[in-house]
Amino acid sequence: MTFDEAFDFPASHWGELVAYLTMDLTDAVWPQLGLRLERDMDTARDDLRRMIVQLRETAAAHPDNLPDIREWLFRYNVPGWTEAELQSLCDMGCRFVADHADAPHLSGWSIALGSFPDSFPRTIEASGTSGAAPALAKRLAERGVPVTAPTKLSAWDLQLCARHGWNPESDEGFPPIDTTDIVLSLARTDSLLRDLARTMPPAAQRALHQEATALLDEWGVWMPAPLDPLHLKVDDAAH
């Protein structure tokens, strides 16, 4: 992703992402999403927290000309990170999508694979002795490092929750955990499909695509087009 592509996402997207990044409770998320920094996470948080405070102060002083967090990050480099660190943030941020409508095909795969292996008999059969099917089932059973709300939030996390209206006890969910959980699930699904493109026999890849498509059709999951095989090697005849 280029820094210009970061501007394809609204400022609110980056504002929410940076807010999550500065929170102590999301510590386990970022390595799993591929964020690679040359500084430790505590230092990175301090850099971003200072930027957020500056943004607030600038917005309060100039309400008619609000600052754009995308410019502060990718044009002015207010955090003072290296270009490689900003590039890693850009790449991760452009993939940081939690709404089904924004990534329907990847989300669709995530939904369908939740029923693997029970709803994929032809895929299992076509996989034969390759070991791809058992490996997929094992990886789907692993959630990665879970993100949970501590019994006591840090002072900064409490401040952000107050500003954004996030309540850990709300029946409607807690965005710092709920959103990052969805993003992690989609990232794992993308990684799985890339691996299956290398390890699963072509016939099994076709069966996997067909059975996933049938499941989504049966469940009435909204899709803007037939399920994209994404990284799988599926010929046009299988669509």
N, C-alpha and C positions, 0 to 999 in steps of 0.2 A: 504494500500500500504506500502511496505517496502522501506527503503532508497535504497536498491539494485535495486528495480524496477524503481526508478527514473533514473537510468543509462540506462534503455531501451529506453529512449527518448534522442535525441541528445542534446549536450550542447547548440545549438542554440535555442532549445525549451525553456530551462530554462533561457537563456539570454534574450529572448524576454519577457517571463513572468515577470522576475524580473524588466526589464525596465518598463513594464506597471505598476507593483506594486509601483514603486518609483514615478510615476507621480501623481501630485495633482489632475488632472482632472478625474482620475479613482476611486475617493474616494467611490462612491456608489456601485462599482462592488463587492468588496471582501466579505462583509457580505452575499450578495446574493449567492455567490459561496461557502459559508460554511467555509471561512477562520476564524479561531478562534485564537486570539492572547491574551496574558496576558498583553501586553503593548498597549498603544494607538497607533493609526495609524501614527501619526506624528513621534513618536519615532521609530516605525518600519521602516518607510521610511528613517529616518536618518541612521539607522543601515545598510540598504541595499545600500543607496547612498554611504556611506563610503566604503562598500565592492566593489562597482562598480569602484570607483576611484582607490582603491588599485589594482583591476584587470587590469585596464588600465595601471597603472604605472608598474606593474609586467610584463605585456605583452610587453610594450615598452622597458623594460630593458632586457628582455629575449625572443626576437622574435623567437628564434629557439626552445623554450620550453614553448609554450603558456599555461597559467593556465587554468584549467577546472573548470568552475563555479559549476558543479555538486559536485566536490570534495570540493570546498570551502564551499558549503552549507551543504552537508550531511555527509562529513567525518571530515572536520576541523571546522565546525560551526563558520565561520568567523563573521557572524552577532552577535553571542553571545546570541542566543535565547535559550529558554528552549527546552528540547526534545519534549514536547507536541506541542510547537509552530512549530518546524521543521516538526513534523509529520503532522500537519494540512496543512502546506505548501506543503509537499510531496503529501498528498492525493488530495489537490486541483489541484496541478500542473499536476498530472498524469491524471486528468479528464479534463484538460484545452486543449480541442481540438476544432478547428474551421474549419477544412477541412472535407468536406463530405466524402472523400475517407478514412479518418482515423476513422470515426465513422458513417459508412453509414446507419446502422439500426436506430440508434438514430436520425440521421439527416433525414432519410426517414420518421420516425414518425413525426418529427417536420414539415416537408413539408406537409404531408397528413393532419395532424390535423389543419393546417391553413384553411382547407375547412370545418371544423366542425362548425355547424351541417348540413349545406345544403347538403353535399355529403354523409351523413351517416344515411339515413332513417331507415334502418333495425336495426341499433344500437339504435336509438331513440325508436323505437317500442319495442325492446327487453329489454330496460331499464325500461319500465313500469313506476311505481310510485316510483321507488327507489330514485329518485332525483339525480342520478349520472350524467345523461346527462345535465341537466340545470347547475349543479355545474361545470362540465367540460367546458361548453360554457362560463360561467362567468370567470373562471380562465384563459381561453385562451384569453379573452378580456383584461386581466390585463397584462401589459408589465413589471410590477415591476418598480423599480426606474430607469428612463432613464439616460443614460450617454450622456452629450452634451458638446461640446467644448465651453469654456468660450470665451468672446470677447477678453480677454487678457490672454495669457498663462503665467504661472509662469516662472521664470528664468530657473529653472531646466527642466521644460517641454520643453521650447524652445531649450535648449541645447540638449536634447534627440532627439527632432524632427530634429534638424540639423544633428546630428550624424547618425540617421537612415533614413533620407530622407523622413520623414513624413510631409505632408503639409495639414493642416486643410482645405485648400481651393481647394485641388486637385479634379478633376472630377473623378479620379480613386479611391477615398475613403481615409479615414483617419484611419489607422490600430488600433490605441489605442481605438477608438470607434467602428469601424466596427467589429474588431475581438472579442472584449469583448461582443458586442451585440449578436454575433452568439453563443459564449460560454454560455452566460446567457440563450439564447433561448433553447439550448440543455439541460442545467441543469434544466430548468423549465419543459421541456418535460419529462425528466427522473423522476422528482418528480411527475408529473401528472400520469404517467403510474404506478408508485408504489401505488399511492392513488387509482387509478381505480382498481387495483388488489384486493384491500380491499373492495371497495364500490360498484363496478358495478356488477350486476348479471352475472354469468358465460356465459349465452347465449348472453348477450350484449357484453361481452369481446370477444367472438368468432366473433360476427358480426363486431365489431370494427376492429379486425385484418383483417378480410376478405375484408371489404370495404376499409381500408387503403391500403391493398395489391393491390386491383383492381385499385385504384386511381394512385398509383405509376407506375403500368404497363401501364395504359392508357397514362400517361404523359411521359413515357419513361425515368423515373429517373433511373440512373445507380445504380444497387445493385449487390453485388458479389454473393448473394444467396437470396432465398425467404425471405421476411421481417420477421425478428425475432420478436416474440411477447414480447421479453424481460421480463418484470415483470408480464405480464398478464398470467392468468391461462387459457391457451389454450391447449386443448389436441392435440395429434399428428394428429388426423383425420382432424383437422381444418387447417393444414398447406397446 
